[in-house]
């Protein structure tokens, strides 16, 4: 779960970005939106929400949400689509460490939350 200060903008952003990872909106109300795999809509995996304490949402230093992708192409697409949707680059797609076998891409969403997509090669 990540907090947002603008649920409508976050809704549009995550609909596009999470679609690249086969996650779709499965729940929505005025305070939060839940996403699940296309094949298991009853199993919410990720929420965006307005903070319950009604304070301003903020991102955590050192906090990151990571999504597993089926392959390298989906990781690349996640990064590309997120940037086009208004996200910020936080790390281009590539191996980490450079000679490793895990392929990552990092972005910041519209509220500054750090989001990663990765796959094992």
N, C-alpha and C positions, 0 to 999 in steps of 0.2 A: 504494500500500500504506500502511496505517496500523497502528500497534501497538495492542494491547489488553491489559488486565490481567485481563479476564473474557471469555473466548472465547464462553461460552454466552450471556451477556447481549448481547454485540456481535452474535452470530449472529441472535438474535431481532430486535434493532434494525435491522440492515441488511437482513434478509429483508423486513421491512415497508417500510422507507424506499426501498430501491433498486428494489423492485417498482413504485414510482410512475414510475420511469424505464425500465421494461422490462428491468431487469437481474435475473437470477435466480442462485441458487446453482448453480454448475457443478462445484465441487470442494470437498471437505471432508476434513480429517483432524484429529488431536488438537491440532495447533499452528496451523493456518491454514484459512481458508475463501476460496474464489475465486468471483467473480461475473462473469457474462458476459451479453451480450444474449440474449434469448429465442431469437433466430433463429440464433445462432452460439455454442452452448455450449462449443465447443472453443477459443474465443478469449477467455481470461480477461482482463478489463479492470481488475479491482480485487481486492485481497486485504486481509483483516484477519488479523493474525497476533500470536502471542505473540513477543516479541523473541527472536531467536536467541541472544543473549548472556545470556539468562535474567535480565536486569535488569528493573526496572520500566519499563513503557511510558510514554512521555510525549509530549506534543504539541510541535511546534516553533513557536517564536515567529516569525510571518511565513510559516508553512507553511500551505498550503491545498490541498485536493483539489477539483477542479471537474468536474462532470458536465454534458455537453450534454443538453438536453431538446428534444423535438420542438416544443414550444409553451409558451406562457405558462401554460396550465392545468396542465400537468405540473409546472412550476416551483412554482406555488402549492400543488399537492397534495403535492409533496416536502416543502415547508416545514411544512405543516399536519400531515402524517403524522409527520414527524420529531419535532415538539414533543409530539404525543400519545404517541409511543413513548418519551419521556423525554429527548429532545434539548433543547438550550437555544437560544433565538433569538440569532442573531449578526447579523441584518440582515433586516428584513422584505422580502418580494417587492416589486420595483420597478425602475424604470429607473436605471441608473448610467452616466454622470451623469444628472441629472434630465431633461435634454433629449436624452439619448442614444437609441440604438436597440438596446441590449442589456438584457435583463430578468434580474435576478439575485435569488436568495434564499440566505441564509447560515444555517447552524446549527452547533452544536458537538455532536458525538456523545457517547456515555456516558463516553468517556475524555478528552474535551476537544479532540479533533481538529476542526479547522475544515473544514466541508464546504459546498460551493456547488453549486447547480444554476442553469443559465442557458440562455437562448435568444436568438437574434437575431430582432428584429422586422422 
